Amino acid sequence: MKWVGLVLVWIQQNNSIRFNVLIRSNKYLVSELRNSMARIFSIRM
């Protein structure tokens, strides 16, 4: 059971590292997406 727990922790750490790298590389795209979503919702309101 300890081994399974260690593997799960290792997978989580690897996924979070990959996720952080993706966020850093796509920060501009994410901000553009948020801006466009804000515009869409402000138009609908």
PDB file of N, CA, C and O in Angstrom:
ATOM      1  N   MET A   1       0.833  -1.204   0.000  1.00  0.00           N
ATOM      2  CA  MET A   1       0.000   0.000   0.000  1.00  0.00           C
ATOM      3  C   MET A   1       0.870   1.259   0.000  1.00  0.00           C
ATOM      4  O   MET A   1       0.538   2.244  -0.659  1.00  0.00           O
ATOM      5  N   LYS A   2       1.970   1.227   0.729  1.00  0.00           N
ATOM      6  CA  LYS A   2       2.873   2.378   0.722  1.00  0.00           C
ATOM      7  C   LYS A   2       3.365   2.669  -0.685  1.00  0.00           C
ATOM      8  O   LYS A   2       3.456   3.826  -1.097  1.00  0.00           O
ATOM      9  N   TRP A   3       3.682   1.604  -1.423  1.00  0.00           N
ATOM     10  CA  TRP A   3       4.220   1.754  -2.777  1.00  0.00           C
ATOM     11  C   TRP A   3       3.203   2.442  -3.682  1.00  0.00           C
ATOM     12  O   TRP A   3       3.550   3.325  -4.466  1.00  0.00           O
ATOM     13  N   VAL A   4       1.927   2.021  -3.559  1.00  0.00           N
ATOM     14  CA  VAL A   4       0.863   2.619  -4.378  1.00  0.00           C
ATOM     15  C   VAL A   4       0.728   4.093  -4.039  1.00  0.00           C
ATOM     16  O   VAL A   4       0.572   4.924  -4.933  1.00  0.00           O
ATOM     17  N   GLY A   5       0.787   4.428  -2.744  1.00  0.00           N
ATOM     18  CA  GLY A   5       0.697   5.824  -2.328  1.00  0.00           C
ATOM     19  C   GLY A   5       1.837   6.646  -2.893  1.00  0.00           C
ATOM     20  O   GLY A   5       1.622   7.768  -3.352  1.00  0.00           O
ATOM     21  N   LEU A   6       3.044   6.108  -2.866  1.00  0.00           N
ATOM     22  CA  LEU A   6       4.202   6.831  -3.406  1.00  0.00           C
ATOM     23  C   LEU A   6       4.043   7.065  -4.902  1.00  0.00           C
ATOM     24  O   LEU A   6       4.365   8.141  -5.405  1.00  0.00           O
ATOM     25  N   VAL A   7       3.547   6.054  -5.612  1.00  0.00           N
ATOM     26  CA  VAL A   7       3.347   6.208  -7.060  1.00  0.00           C
ATOM     27  C   VAL A   7       2.313   7.287  -7.337  1.00  0.00           C
ATOM     28  O   VAL A   7       2.495   8.097  -8.246  1.00  0.00           O
ATOM     29  N   LEU A   8       1.220   7.309  -6.558  1.00  0.00           N
ATOM     30  CA  LEU A   8       0.187   8.318  -6.767  1.00  0.00           C
ATOM     31  C   LEU A   8       0.737   9.720  -6.514  1.00  0.00           C
ATOM     32  O   LEU A   8       0.456  10.645  -7.275  1.00  0.00           O
ATOM     33  N   VAL A   9       1.525   9.878  -5.440  1.00  0.00           N
ATOM     34  CA  VAL A   9       2.128  11.174  -5.145  1.00  0.00           C
ATOM     35  C   VAL A   9       3.051  11.594  -6.280  1.00  0.00           C
ATOM     36  O   VAL A   9       3.044  12.754  -6.691  1.00  0.00           O
ATOM     37  N   TRP A  10       3.844  10.657  -6.787  1.00  0.00           N
ATOM     38  CA  TRP A  10       4.783  10.961  -7.868  1.00  0.00           C
ATOM     39  C   TRP A  10       4.034  11.405  -9.121  1.00  0.00           C
ATOM     40  O   TRP A  10       4.450  12.349  -9.791  1.00  0.00           O
ATOM     41  N   ILE A  11       2.921  10.720  -9.441  1.00  0.00           N
ATOM     42  CA  ILE A  11       2.123  11.085 -10.617  1.00  0.00           C
ATOM     43  C   ILE A  11       1.541  12.483 -10.435  1.00  0.00           C
ATOM     44  O   ILE A  11       1.551  13.286 -11.367  1.00  0.00           O
ATOM     45  N   GLN A  12       1.033  12.777  -9.234  1.00  0.00           N
ATOM     46  CA  GLN A  12       0.461  14.095  -8.979  1.00  0.00           C
ATOM     47  C   GLN A  12       1.512  15.179  -9.149  1.00  0.00           C
ATOM     48  O   GLN A  12       1.238  16.220  -9.746  1.00  0.00           O
ATOM     49  N   GLN A  13       2.715  14.947  -8.631  1.00  0.00           N
ATOM     50  CA  GLN A  13       3.773  15.938  -8.747  1.00  0.00           C
ATOM     51  C   GLN A  13       4.145  16.162 -10.200  1.00  0.00           C
ATOM     52  O   GLN A  13       4.317  17.304 -10.626  1.00  0.00           O
ATOM     53  N   ASN A  14       4.271  15.087 -10.969  1.00  0.00           N
ATOM     54  CA  ASN A  14       4.610  15.224 -12.388  1.00  0.00           C
ATOM     55  C   ASN A  14       3.525  15.978 -13.141  1.00  0.00           C
ATOM     56  O   ASN A  14       3.823  16.836 -13.972  1.00  0.00           O
ATOM     57  N   ASN A  15       2.270  15.660 -12.854  1.00  0.00           N
ATOM     58  CA  ASN A  15       1.168  16.341 -13.533  1.00  0.00           C
ATOM     59  C   ASN A  15       1.141  17.817 -13.169  1.00  0.00           C
ATOM     60  O   ASN A  15       0.888  18.654 -14.036  1.00  0.00           O
ATOM     61  N   SER A  16       1.394  18.156 -11.914  1.00  0.00           N
ATOM     62  CA  SER A  16       1.363  19.564 -11.516  1.00  0.00           C
ATOM     63  C   SER A  16       2.514  20.322 -12.183  1.00  0.00           C
ATOM     64  O   SER A  16       2.353  21.484 -12.555  1.00  0.00           O
ATOM     65  N   ILE A  17       3.673  19.671 -12.335  1.00  0.00           N
ATOM     66  CA  ILE A  17       4.801  20.325 -13.007  1.00  0.00           C
ATOM     67  C   ILE A  17       4.433  20.593 -14.464  1.00  0.00           C
ATOM     68  O   ILE A  17       4.654  21.695 -14.967  1.00  0.00           O
ATOM     69  N   ARG A  18       3.878  19.600 -15.138  1.00  0.00           N
ATOM     70  CA  ARG A  18       3.474  19.779 -16.535  1.00  0.00           C
ATOM     71  C   ARG A  18       2.424  20.860 -16.652  1.00  0.00           C
ATOM     72  O   ARG A  18       2.467  21.683 -17.566  1.00  0.00           O
ATOM     73  N   PHE A  19       1.469  20.860 -15.717  1.00  0.00           N
ATOM     74  CA  PHE A  19       0.385  21.836 -15.734  1.00  0.00           C
ATOM     75  C   PHE A  19       0.943  23.242 -15.556  1.00  0.00           C
ATOM     76  O   PHE A  19       0.517  24.167 -16.247  1.00  0.00           O
ATOM     77  N   ASN A  20       1.901  23.415 -14.628  1.00  0.00           N
ATOM     78  CA  ASN A  20       2.523  24.720 -14.415  1.00  0.00           C
ATOM     79  C   ASN A  20       3.254  25.187 -15.664  1.00  0.00           C
ATOM     80  O   ASN A  20       3.180  26.365 -16.013  1.00  0.00           O
ATOM     81  N   VAL A  21       3.951  24.296 -16.337  1.00  0.00           N
ATOM     82  CA  VAL A  21       4.664  24.670 -17.562  1.00  0.00           C
ATOM     83  C   VAL A  21       3.663  25.104 -18.625  1.00  0.00           C
ATOM     84  O   VAL A  21       3.886  26.095 -19.320  1.00  0.00           O
ATOM     85  N   LEU A  22       2.560  24.369 -18.754  1.00  0.00           N
ATOM     86  CA  LEU A  22       1.534  24.733 -19.730  1.00  0.00           C
ATOM     87  C   LEU A  22       0.949  26.096 -19.406  1.00  0.00           C
ATOM     88  O   LEU A  22       0.731  26.911 -20.303  1.00  0.00           O
ATOM     89  N   ILE A  23       0.691  26.349 -18.120  1.00  0.00           N
ATOM     90  CA  ILE A  23       0.119  27.637 -17.727  1.00  0.00           C
ATOM     91  C   ILE A  23       1.091  28.760 -18.074  1.00  0.00           C
ATOM     92  O   ILE A  23       0.677  29.787 -18.611  1.00  0.00           O
ATOM     93  N   ARG A  24       2.361  28.581 -17.780  1.00  0.00           N
ATOM     94  CA  ARG A  24       3.343  29.630 -18.064  1.00  0.00           C
ATOM     95  C   ARG A  24       3.426  29.903 -19.553  1.00  0.00           C
ATOM     96  O   ARG A  24       3.495  31.062 -19.964  1.00  0.00           O
ATOM     97  N   SER A  25       3.420  28.859 -20.371  1.00  0.00           N
ATOM     98  CA  SER A  25       3.570  29.043 -21.813  1.00  0.00           C
ATOM     99  C   SER A  25       2.300  29.615 -22.425  1.00  0.00           C
ATOM    100  O   SER A  25       2.355  30.263 -23.470  1.00  0.00           O
ATOM    101  N   ASN A  26       1.160  29.384 -21.790  1.00  0.00           N
ATOM    102  CA  ASN A  26      -0.115  29.824 -22.362  1.00  0.00           C
ATOM    103  C   ASN A  26      -0.728  30.991 -21.592  1.00  0.00           C
ATOM    104  O   ASN A  26      -1.915  31.278 -21.745  1.00  0.00           O
ATOM    105  N   LYS A  27       0.083  31.674 -20.754  1.00  0.00           N
ATOM    106  CA  LYS A  27      -0.467  32.747 -19.945  1.00  0.00           C
ATOM    107  C   LYS A  27      -1.115  33.823 -20.814  1.00  0.00           C
ATOM    108  O   LYS A  27      -2.189  34.326 -20.484  1.00  0.00           O
ATOM    109  N   TYR A  28      -0.465  34.175 -21.919  1.00  0.00           N
ATOM    110  CA  TYR A  28      -1.010  35.192 -22.808  1.00  0.00           C
ATOM    111  C   TYR A  28      -2.343  34.725 -23.395  1.00  0.00           C
ATOM    112  O   TYR A  28      -3.307  35.490 -23.440  1.00  0.00           O
ATOM    113  N   LEU A  29      -2.396  33.462 -23.845  1.00  0.00           N
ATOM    114  CA  LEU A  29      -3.631  32.938 -24.422  1.00  0.00           C
ATOM    115  C   LEU A  29      -4.748  32.906 -23.394  1.00  0.00           C
ATOM    116  O   LEU A  29      -5.899  33.208 -23.710  1.00  0.00           O
ATOM    117  N   VAL A  30      -4.407  32.537 -22.155  1.00  0.00           N
ATOM    118  CA  VAL A  30      -5.412  32.476 -21.100  1.00  0.00           C
ATOM    119  C   VAL A  30      -5.966  33.869 -20.820  1.00  0.00           C
ATOM    120  O   VAL A  30      -7.174  34.033 -20.654  1.00  0.00           O
ATOM    121  N   SER A  31      -5.084  34.881 -20.766  1.00  0.00           N
ATOM    122  CA  SER A  31      -5.561  36.233 -20.497  1.00  0.00           C
ATOM    123  C   SER A  31      -6.433  36.724 -21.645  1.00  0.00           C
ATOM    124  O   SER A  31      -7.437  37.399 -21.415  1.00  0.00           O
ATOM    125  N   GLU A  32      -6.061  36.394 -22.876  1.00  0.00           N
ATOM    126  CA  GLU A  32      -6.900  36.771 -24.018  1.00  0.00           C
ATOM    127  C   GLU A  32      -8.259  36.086 -23.942  1.00  0.00           C
ATOM    128  O   GLU A  32      -9.286  36.703 -24.219  1.00  0.00           O
ATOM    129  N   LEU A  33      -8.263  34.807 -23.565  1.00  0.00           N
ATOM    130  CA  LEU A  33      -9.522  34.079 -23.433  1.00  0.00           C
ATOM    131  C   LEU A  33     -10.401  34.715 -22.367  1.00  0.00           C
ATOM    132  O   LEU A  33     -11.603  34.884 -22.573  1.00  0.00           O
ATOM    133  N   ARG A  34      -9.807  35.069 -21.222  1.00  0.00           N
ATOM    134  CA  ARG A  34     -10.578  35.713 -20.155  1.00  0.00           C
ATOM    135  C   ARG A  34     -11.151  37.038 -20.627  1.00  0.00           C
ATOM    136  O   ARG A  34     -12.306  37.354 -20.342  1.00  0.00           O
ATOM    137  N   ASN A  35     -10.350  37.814 -21.346  1.00  0.00           N
ATOM    138  CA  ASN A  35     -10.835  39.098 -21.840  1.00  0.00           C
ATOM    139  C   ASN A  35     -12.011  38.912 -22.781  1.00  0.00           C
ATOM    140  O   ASN A  35     -13.006  39.631 -22.685  1.00  0.00           O
ATOM    141  N   SER A  36     -11.905  37.954 -23.688  1.00  0.00           N
ATOM    142  CA  SER A  36     -12.991  37.736 -24.641  1.00  0.00           C
ATOM    143  C   SER A  36     -14.236  37.226 -23.923  1.00  0.00           C
ATOM    144  O   SER A  36     -15.349  37.622 -24.269  1.00  0.00           O
ATOM    145  N   MET A  37     -14.065  36.352 -22.925  1.00  0.00           N
ATOM    146  CA  MET A  37     -15.208  35.866 -22.159  1.00  0.00           C
ATOM    147  C   MET A  37     -15.864  37.016 -21.409  1.00  0.00           C
ATOM    148  O   MET A  37     -17.091  37.094 -21.349  1.00  0.00           O
ATOM    149  N   ALA A  38     -15.061  37.912 -20.836  1.00  0.00           N
ATOM    150  CA  ALA A  38     -15.605  39.062 -20.113  1.00  0.00           C
ATOM    151  C   ALA A  38     -16.411  39.938 -21.065  1.00  0.00           C
ATOM    152  O   ALA A  38     -17.481  40.429 -20.706  1.00  0.00           O
ATOM    153  N   ARG A  39     -15.899  40.133 -22.273  1.00  0.00           N
ATOM    154  CA  ARG A  39     -16.624  40.934 -23.269  1.00  0.00           C
ATOM    155  C   ARG A  39     -17.952  40.281 -23.624  1.00  0.00           C
ATOM    156  O   ARG A  39     -18.977  40.957 -23.707  1.00  0.00           O
ATOM    157  N   ILE A  40     -17.934  38.965 -23.833  1.00  0.00           N
ATOM    158  CA  ILE A  40     -19.165  38.254 -24.214  1.00  0.00           C
ATOM    159  C   ILE A  40     -20.201  38.389 -23.111  1.00  0.00           C
ATOM    160  O   ILE A  40     -21.366  38.681 -23.383  1.00  0.00           O
ATOM    161  N   PHE A  41     -19.780  38.175 -21.851  1.00  0.00           N
ATOM    162  CA  PHE A  41     -20.743  38.226 -20.748  1.00  0.00           C
ATOM    163  C   PHE A  41     -21.229  39.651 -20.517  1.00  0.00           C
ATOM    164  O   PHE A  41     -22.389  39.858 -20.160  1.00  0.00           O
ATOM    165  N   SER A  42     -20.351  40.639 -20.719  1.00  0.00           N
ATOM    166  CA  SER A  42     -20.792  42.023 -20.502  1.00  0.00           C
ATOM    167  C   SER A  42     -21.786  42.434 -21.584  1.00  0.00           C
ATOM    168  O   SER A  42     -22.681  43.240 -21.328  1.00  0.00           O
ATOM    169  N   ILE A  43     -21.636  41.886 -22.796  1.00  0.00           N
ATOM    170  CA  ILE A  43     -22.579  42.191 -23.873  1.00  0.00           C
ATOM    171  C   ILE A  43     -23.938  41.558 -23.563  1.00  0.00           C
ATOM    172  O   ILE A  43     -24.974  42.184 -23.786  1.00  0.00           O
ATOM    173  N   ARG A  44     -23.945  40.322 -23.050  1.00  0.00           N
ATOM    174  CA  ARG A  44     -25.181  39.618 -22.770  1.00  0.00           C
ATOM    175  C   ARG A  44     -25.920  40.214 -21.583  1.00  0.00           C
ATOM    176  O   ARG A  44     -27.149  40.169 -21.549  1.00  0.00           O
ATOM    177  N   MET A  45     -25.221  40.760 -20.625  1.00  0.00           N
ATOM    178  CA  MET A  45     -25.864  41.315 -19.429  1.00  0.00           C
ATOM    179  C   MET A  45     -26.561  42.565 -19.834  1.00  0.00           C
ATOM    180  O   MET A  45     -27.182  43.224 -19.000  1.00  0.00           O
TER     181      MET A  45
END
